[in-house]
Amino acid sequence: MSCLFNSLSHFIVDLDEHNLRNIICDYLQTNPVVFDNIDADKMINWRDDINLTQYISEMRNTNTWGSSLEIKSFCNIFNIIVIVHHLNRQIEFIPNNTPKFAIHIKYNGNHFEPIKSEIL
């Protein structure tokens, strides 16, 4: 189980962490533009020196931890802003389209947990 997928699924009705993980992996398989006009495959290759297929295969494993790539994918899929609270700062992940609402999750350097949601 991954605390990131668990935390994000907390805010989506009738969607558990396992289904959310698969939805995000399916989305990544389409090789979307994720950050700053960079396709997912180029970002993964640059960051992890593996190809997109290998990355997604590993990410489908329920023990694999999610990262900023999965958070941004979640934003794009559901048109939700995700605000990660870490130490004394906030990191905002903005979807490519107009967001419906924002969610807040806390990250302590090792674990994510849900905080709250808000309608925009």
Secondary structure, DSSP 4 states (H G I P E B T S, - for coil): --HHHHHHHTTSTT--HHHHHHHHHHHHHT--EEETTEEHHHHHHHHHSS-HHHHHHHHTSTTSPP-HHHHHHHHHHHTEEEEEEETTEEEEE--SS--SEEEEEEE-SS-EEEEEEEE-
